[in-house]
Amino acid sequence: MLVYFFQHYMQYVFDIVYLHDAFLHSSPHEEFTVAEKRWLLVGVALHKVVHPAICQALRTKAGHPEPYGCLDISAAVDRVCSESVFGDDLKKAATHLRSKVRNKWGHPVMVEWIDKEHFHRCFLAMRKVVDLLPYSSPAVRERTCRRLTSFEVADSMGGATMGFAVGILLASVPGKCGDVVRDGSAPIALKLQDMIKAYSHLRFSA
């Protein structure tokens, strides 16, 4: 239990430290639009906070035998909805998350991401799931919520500054990925996890 607590605490610290470090050391010439930055922030939060939390619940409550990285988020939601151990409120929230956040993130129409309210609705949907998931302790729940908030408030920094942290995640990704990001009609062919693996030293990886 102590090891689990320490791992979650250190993950939160790394998120905060390296998010701000990215703001300080990234190039001022990033050319991401507001829509792209918001899309990226939602993607990071979805895959690096919500997804692991869902899969951890599957391991501990539903007896899922594999590590939490074994399922993509759609499959994880399917599993949550099929398990009797989880309540109807969580199942409803998870289904909404897949429909209104994951699917819209995975098949982006970038003009939708210009809307700040759309961005915040995504975080409301993620927070609803996070609030309803079972945790080993209230402290773990609180840290998970803080991690989620750390990505949402990055949007309020505005302008080019907001792009520094998310821009660095794409800095070493093949050029075609940037084209995918900017093409609102194309589904996302490269998982965000793969983008972040290129920057594992930023400690965003689980």
C-alpha positions in Angstrom: 0.0 0.0 0.0 2.8 2.4 0.9 4.5 1.7 -2.4 1.3 2.3 -4.3 0.8 5.6 -2.4 4.3 6.7 -3.2 4.1 5.9 -6.9 0.9 8.0 -7.3 2.3 10.9 -5.3 5.5 10.9 -7.4 3.5 10.7 -10.6 1.6 13.8 -9.6 4.8 15.7 -8.6 6.4 14.8 -12.0 3.3 16.0 -13.9 3.4 19.4 -12.2 7.2 19.8 -12.3 7.6 18.8 -16.0 4.5 20.6 -17.2 6.0 23.9 -15.8 9.5 22.9 -17.0 8.1 22.5 -20.5 6.7 26.0 -20.3 10.1 27.3 -19.4 12.3 25.4 -21.9 10.2 24.9 -25.0 10.7 26.9 -28.2 8.6 30.1 -28.4 8.0 29.3 -32.1 5.4 26.5 -31.6 2.6 27.0 -34.1 -0.2 25.1 -32.6 -3.7 26.5 -32.8 -5.9 26.9 -29.8 -8.0 24.0 -31.0 -4.9 21.7 -31.4 -3.7 22.6 -27.9 -7.0 21.9 -26.3 -7.3 18.6 -28.2 -3.8 17.6 -27.0 -4.5 18.5 -23.4 -7.7 16.4 -23.4 -5.8 13.5 -25.0 -3.1 13.6 -22.4 -5.6 13.7 -19.5 -7.7 11.0 -21.1 -4.8 8.5 -21.7 -2.6 9.3 -18.8 -5.0 9.9 -15.9 -8.5 8.5 -16.7 -7.5 5.4 -18.6 -5.0 4.1 -16.0 -7.6 4.8 -13.3 -10.3 2.8 -15.1 -8.0 -0.1 -15.7 -6.7 -0.1 -12.1 -10.3 -0.4 -11.0 -10.8 -3.3 -13.4 -7.7 -5.0 -11.8 -8.7 -4.5 -8.2 -12.6 -4.8 -8.4 -13.4 -6.9 -11.4 -10.4 -9.2 -11.2 -8.9 -8.3 -14.6 -5.7 -10.3 -14.6 -3.5 -8.1 -16.8 -1.7 -4.8 -16.2 -3.8 -1.6 -16.8 -2.1 -0.9 -20.1 -3.6 -4.0 -21.7 -6.8 -2.4 -22.9 -7.4 0.8 -24.9 -9.9 3.1 -23.4 -12.9 2.0 -25.5 -12.3 -1.6 -24.5 -11.9 -0.6 -20.9 -15.2 1.2 -20.9 -16.8 -1.9 -22.5 -15.4 -4.0 -19.7 -16.7 -1.6 -17.0 -20.2 -1.7 -18.5 -20.2 -5.5 -18.6 -19.2 -6.0 -15.0 -21.9 -6.3 -12.3 -19.5 -5.1 -9.6 -19.7 -1.5 -11.0 -22.8 0.6 -10.4 -25.1 2.0 -13.0 -24.0 5.6 -12.4 -20.4 4.7 -13.3 -21.5 2.7 -16.3 -23.6 5.6 -17.6 -20.7 8.1 -17.0 -18.2 5.7 -18.7 -20.5 5.3 -21.8 -20.8 9.1 -22.0 -17.0 9.5 -21.7 -16.5 7.2 -24.7 -19.2 8.9 -26.8 -18.5 12.5 -26.0 -14.8 12.6 -25.2 -12.9 9.6 -26.5 -14.7 9.3 -29.9 -14.6 13.1 -30.5 -10.9 13.0 -29.6 -10.1 10.0 -31.7 -12.0 11.4 -34.8 -11.4 15.1 -34.3 -13.2 17.9 -36.2 -10.8 20.6 -35.1 -13.3 23.4 -35.4 -15.2 21.9 -32.5 -12.1 22.2 -30.3 -12.0 26.0 -30.7 -15.0 26.1 -28.3 -13.7 26.5 -24.8 -17.0 25.1 -23.4 -16.4 21.9 -25.4 -12.9 21.6 -23.8 -14.4 22.0 -20.3 -17.3 19.6 -21.0 -14.6 16.9 -21.8 -13.0 17.5 -18.4 -16.4 17.4 -16.7 -17.1 14.0 -18.3 -13.6 12.7 -17.3 -14.0 14.0 -13.8 -17.4 12.3 -13.4 -15.8 9.0 -14.2 -12.9 9.7 -11.9 -15.3 10.6 -9.1 -17.3 7.4 -9.4 -14.4 4.9 -9.7 -13.4 2.8 -6.7 -10.1 3.6 -5.2 -7.8 2.0 -2.6 -8.1 5.2 -0.4 -9.6 8.7 -0.5 -6.0 10.0 -0.9 -5.6 8.2 -4.2 -8.9 9.6 -5.4 -7.8 13.1 -4.5 -4.4 12.8 -6.2 -6.1 11.5 -9.4 -8.4 14.5 -9.4 -5.5 16.8 -8.9 -3.7 15.3 -11.8 -6.7 15.8 -14.0 -7.1 19.4 -12.9 -3.4 20.1 -13.7 -4.1 19.5 -17.4 -7.4 21.4 -17.5 -6.0 24.6 -15.9 -3.1 24.6 -18.5 -5.7 25.9 -20.9 -6.2 29.1 -18.9 -2.6 30.0 -19.5 -3.6 30.9 -23.0 -1.7 31.9 -26.2 1.6 30.4 -27.1 2.4 29.6 -23.4 -0.3 26.9 -23.4 1.3 25.3 -26.4 4.8 24.8 -24.9 4.0 21.7 -22.8 1.8 20.1 -25.4 4.1 21.1 -28.2 7.1 19.4 -26.7 5.1 16.1 -26.8 5.1 16.2 -30.5 8.6 17.5 -31.0 10.2 14.1 -31.9 7.2 12.5 -33.5 7.4 11.8 -37.3 6.1 14.7 -39.4 3.1 12.8 -40.6 1.7 12.9 -37.1 1.4 16.7 -37.3 -0.5 16.3 -40.6 -2.9 13.9 -38.9 -3.4 16.4 -36.0 -4.2 19.2 -38.4 -6.5 17.2 -40.7 -9.9 17.3 -39.0 -11.3 14.7 -41.3 -8.7 12.0 -40.5 -9.0 9.6 -37.6 -6.0 9.7 -35.3 -3.7 6.9 -36.5 -1.0 7.4 -33.8 -2.0 6.8 -30.2 -1.1 9.6 -27.8 0.8 7.0 -25.8 3.2 6.6 -28.6 3.7 10.4 -28.8 4.5 10.5 -25.2 6.9 7.5 -25.2 9.1 9.7 -27.4 9.4 11.9 -24.4 9.5 9.4 -21.6 12.1 11.6 -19.8 9.2 14.0 -19.1 7.7 11.4 -16.9 4.3 11.6 -18.5 4.4 7.8 -19.1 2.6 5.6 -16.6 
